[in-house]
Amino acid sequence: MNEKENKRPFKGKSLLSFPDDYTVVDIETTGLSGSFCEIIEISAIRFRGNARVSDFSTLIRPRARIPLFITQLTGITNEAVKDAPDIAQAMRAFFDYLGDDLIMGYNVNFDIGFLYDNMMRVYGVPIGNDYIDVLRFARRALKHLDSRAQTTVAAHYGIETQGAHRALRDCEICQKIYMKLKEEPALAALKNGTGTF
């Protein structure tokens, strides 16, 4: 067991499959890593039969000010979050919304790490849902692209990226990429349940 697994022993499993029922999750944070980074937005979209059935989205009031480069990237300002719920309120609402659903996201290990750690810190409860990382599929199917960043892959498929780097919009983009990747010949074996990587 590696150090990350020791740190998050109840984290769910990364699955390589193409389900039709899932909840796409994305967060925005005040930085990319480290104990001083805080979540400032959580969004999720529930899909059943690949059809959107409900949304969840909340801004979060951090303890520290949002750095300028994050505001420039996301458009989320300190003014926008001043009356938002704190992390405890937001995590409870998100946890209740998510339930036992399979999580889907793009480079979703990043998001799950923050969510897991915050849920444990605030409530002592882990987020143990299994998950699918759409980035793993993109890396397998789109080796010819210079980058497999979500916006690059979206552009490759002709998916509109206006509003990217806001959590709800990133959930929408991720799910559209997922639907395109389901049709990629390089991933056909996974759809049949015979492939691994």
C-alpha positions in Angstrom: 0.0 0.0 0.0 1.5 3.3 -1.0 1.5 6.6 1.0 -1.6 8.0 -0.7 -3.6 4.8 -0.1 -2.5 5.0 3.6 -3.7 8.5 3.7 -7.1 7.7 2.2 -7.7 4.0 3.1 -11.5 4.1 2.4 -11.2 5.8 -1.1 -13.2 4.0 -3.8 -11.8 2.0 -6.7 -10.9 3.5 -10.1 -13.0 1.6 -12.7 -12.4 1.0 -16.4 -15.9 0.7 -17.8 -18.6 2.7 -19.6 -21.6 2.9 -17.4 -24.8 4.8 -18.3 -25.6 5.9 -14.7 -23.1 8.2 -12.8 -22.6 11.6 -11.3 -20.0 13.9 -12.9 -18.1 15.9 -10.3 -15.8 18.9 -10.5 -14.3 21.3 -8.1 -12.5 24.6 -8.2 -9.8 25.4 -5.6 -7.5 28.2 -4.4 -4.5 26.2 -5.7 -3.3 22.9 -7.1 -2.0 21.1 -4.1 -1.0 21.4 -0.5 -2.7 21.7 2.9 -3.3 25.4 2.4 -5.5 25.0 -0.7 -9.2 25.3 -0.2 -12.3 24.3 -2.3 -14.2 27.3 -3.5 -16.7 25.6 -5.8 -18.3 22.1 -6.0 -20.6 21.0 -8.8 -22.1 17.7 -9.8 -24.5 16.5 -12.5 -26.4 13.2 -12.1 -26.9 11.2 -15.3 -29.3 8.2 -15.7 -29.1 6.4 -19.0 -26.6 9.1 -20.0 -29.4 11.7 -19.7 -29.0 14.6 -17.3 -31.5 14.4 -14.5 -30.3 16.9 -11.8 -27.6 19.3 -10.9 -25.8 20.4 -7.7 -23.6 23.4 -7.5 -22.4 25.7 -4.7 -19.7 28.3 -4.2 -17.8 28.0 -0.9 -16.5 30.7 1.3 -12.8 29.9 2.0 -11.0 30.9 5.2 -8.2 32.8 3.2 -8.6 35.1 0.2 -8.7 33.7 -3.3 -5.4 34.3 -5.1 -5.6 36.7 -8.1 -4.4 34.0 -10.6 -7.3 31.7 -9.5 -9.8 34.6 -10.0 -8.3 35.2 -13.4 -8.6 31.5 -14.3 -12.1 30.8 -12.9 -13.7 34.2 -12.6 -14.6 33.4 -9.0 -13.9 36.5 -6.9 -13.7 37.1 -3.2 -16.8 39.2 -3.5 -18.7 36.3 -5.1 -18.0 33.9 -2.2 -18.4 36.3 0.8 -21.9 35.1 1.5 -21.4 31.5 0.3 -21.7 28.5 2.6 -18.6 27.5 4.5 -16.8 24.1 3.7 -18.8 22.2 6.4 -22.2 23.3 5.0 -21.1 22.7 1.4 -19.6 19.3 2.0 -22.7 18.1 3.9 -24.9 19.2 1.0 -22.7 17.6 -1.6 -22.4 14.4 0.4 -26.1 14.1 0.7 -26.6 14.8 -3.1 -23.9 12.3 -4.2 -25.2 9.4 -2.2 -23.8 6.0 -3.4 -23.5 7.2 -7.0 -20.5 6.3 -9.2 -18.3 9.4 -9.5 -17.1 10.5 -12.9 -14.7 13.3 -13.7 -11.7 14.5 -15.7 -8.5 13.9 -13.8 -10.9 13.1 -11.0 -8.3 11.9 -8.5 -7.5 15.5 -7.9 -11.1 16.3 -7.1 -11.7 13.2 -5.0 -8.6 13.8 -2.9 -9.8 17.3 -1.9 -13.3 16.1 -1.3 -12.2 13.1 0.7 -9.8 15.0 2.9 -12.3 17.8 3.6 -15.1 15.4 4.4 -12.8 13.6 6.8 -11.5 16.8 8.4 -15.0 18.3 8.9 -17.1 15.2 9.7 -14.7 12.2 10.1 -16.6 10.5 7.2 -14.8 9.3 4.0 -16.1 9.5 0.5 -15.7 5.9 -0.7 -17.6 6.0 -4.0 -16.0 4.1 -6.9 -15.0 6.4 -9.7 -14.2 6.7 -13.4 -11.5 9.0 -14.6 -12.3 10.1 -18.2 -8.6 11.3 -18.6 -7.5 7.7 -18.5 -9.6 6.9 -21.5 -8.4 10.0 -23.3 -4.8 9.0 -22.7 -5.4 5.6 -24.2 -7.5 6.6 -27.2 -5.9 10.0 -28.1 -2.2 9.3 -28.0 -1.7 11.5 -31.1 -2.7 14.7 -29.3 0.0 16.8 -27.9 -2.0 17.3 -24.7 -4.9 15.4 -23.2 -6.0 18.4 -21.1 -9.8 18.6 -20.9 -10.1 21.7 -23.1 -7.7 20.2 -25.7 -9.7 17.0 -25.9 -12.9 19.0 -26.1 -11.6 21.1 -29.0 -10.5 17.8 -30.7 -14.1 16.6 -30.6 -15.6 20.0 -31.5 -17.1 20.5 -28.0 -17.7 24.1 -27.0 -15.4 25.1 -24.1 -16.8 28.6 -23.3 -17.1 28.9 -19.6 -14.5 26.2 -18.8 -12.8 26.4 -15.4 -16.1 26.8 -13.6 -17.1 23.5 -12.0 -20.6 23.0 -13.5 -19.4 23.8 -17.0 -16.4 21.5 -16.6 -18.8 18.7 -15.6 -20.8 19.3 -18.8 -17.7 19.3 -20.9 -16.4 16.1 -19.2 -19.6 14.2 -19.9 -19.6 15.2 -23.6 -16.0 14.0 -23.9 -17.0 10.7 -22.2 -19.7 10.2 -24.8 -17.3 10.8 -27.6 -14.7 8.4 -26.1 -17.3 5.7 -25.8 -17.2 5.5 -29.6 -13.4 5.3 -30.0 -12.2 2.1 -31.6 -9.2 2.0 -29.3 -11.5 1.6 -26.3 -13.8 -1.1 -27.9 -12.4 -3.9 -25.8 -13.2 -2.0 -22.6 -16.8 -1.6 -23.8 -17.0 -5.4 -24.3 -15.5 -6.0 -20.9 -12.3 -7.6 -22.2 -9.8 -4.8 -22.1 -7.5 -3.5 -19.4 -4.8 -0.9 -19.2 
